[in-house]
Amino acid sequence: MAVESRMDKIVGLCKRRGFIFQSSEIYGGSNGFWDYGPLGVELKRNVRQAWWADMITLHDELTVQPGAPSTFDMTGVETSIIMHPQVWKVSGHYDLFCDMMVDCRACKSRFRADHIQSSQCPQKPSKCPGEHDSCQLTDPREFNLMFKTTLGAMGTEADAAFLRPETAQGMFVNFKNVCDSSRVKIPFGIAQIGKSFRNEITPRNFTFRSREFEQMEMEFFCHPSHSLAWYQYWRDRRYNWYINLGISKANLILREHAKEELAHYSVGTADLEYAFPFLGPGEYGELEGVAHRGDFDLRSHSEGKLKKEGESLVVEQGADGKPKYAGSGKDLSYFDDQTRERFIPHVIEPAAGCDRATLAFLCEAYYEDEQPDEKGVMQSRVVLRLHPRLAPIKVAVFPLIKKEGMPEKAAELYRDLKQAGIAAAFDQQAAIGRRYRRMDEIGTPYCVTIDGETMTAGTVTVRDRDTLEQIRLPMNEVVGYVQGKLRG
């Protein structure tokens, strides 16, 4: 029997404990789509909240770069999934958002051209596509990744629209609205969290590459002369966010893109890459990109003028031979009322995937060891060493036995924790050791046991998930103790 890989164990744990399920599983599943279960939805929500706190709520508590303002404005928006089709023409997605795909005429399978050497031939998994005698691969051809849909009842080509492939454009087209309705001043950022959709040719590696996913993106608008310094600032800050939430430095790298890798709009891009278990030794997968987009987006959406119905939306052919589409004709420049200067801001964009971040935290947290049970016998243990801020359940409350008033006392503490806004669980089934193991496996940092001393002296046992250290505290101090631990 083949040895179960680390990634297989993580995927198995996710299903067994209710973190992540295959979408529409009872019908055989839908490739590239995933559902989050009771624990998964809490973990993912905690990842979102940690990101939002860092980028919006608490951003000014952090040290900014030397010479920069002591504080800067950060605000949020929530924009629609379906936008005006012209947005995607002007942004370049309509013509340039493509992967090269290859079909096999023999097995009728489809592959990304740049993944051929890491894919398996369906007829002989030990070989790559094209290496089997019967393989008949086509020449690579472009495949646009946007999901197309139809607005209204007519269903004509004029009614065509697209599910957004990124959240960024919603912030660019609302730049003027935010400036006019808020008191933001350059430099400032606009952030949002939301769903995006990409019709991936070969979704794979669990939730790493999916067709529906959630993005956490921020567009930071700054003066062109300061943009390179801000680019460096956001690269470093986003790296430290993952480290502070438990990702080890050994598993995370910050890789600057070579010139030939840069997107058409990019002045510079750096990827935060993580050593996911499904990759080979020394290999890393993209976790987040930090891009210096220059003034491409605001300038593109400003230029030109939308044509009347029936007229061409192409202004001219670009230098690369691709069509150049008309922008809105709206002035998206910024006027600095102190320096009296008007300019189009440059943009620094940290773009993270909430699903990929959640997967990375799960992979990093998964750990196996051996610990003694109640009788001193060593038993294997699976534990998720999630950062307390991310753990779906922060504390579990156990009555040692189901009598002598212990369940009632435990329920009282459980309610106090919930009323304090702390995610708590109540469990009185099975031996105490088995209850500890259940909580270790889902990443609960602290377990509190109500026992005989609680009934006589008013103290409880608090157990730490990682160190297994147990201390006694007065029951009325437990809420404050856990709140202090969660604050770090």
Secondary structure, DSSP 8 states (H G I E B T S, - for coil): -----HHHHHHHHHHHTTSEEETTGGGT--TT-EEE-HHHHHHHHHHHHHHHIIIIITGGGS---TTS-S--EEEE----SB--HHHHHHHTHHHH-EEEEEEBTTT--EEEGGGGGGS-BTTBTTS-TT-STT--B---EEEE---EEE-SSS--GGGEEEB-S-SHHHHHTTHHHHHHHS---SSEEEEEEEEEE---SS-BTTTTB-SEEEEEEEEEEE-GGGHHHHHHHHHHHHHHHHHHTT--GGGEEEEE--GGG--TT-SEEEEEEE--TTS-TT--EEEEEEEEEETHHHHHHHSS----TTS--EEEE-TTSSEEE--------EEETTTTEEE--EEEEEEEEHHHHHHHHHHHHEEEEEEE-TTS-EEEEEEE---TTT-S-SEEEEESSSSTTHHHHHHHHHHHHHHTT--EEE--SS-HHHHHHHHHHHT--EEEEE-HHHHHH-EEEEEETTT--EEEEEGGGHHHHHHHHHT-
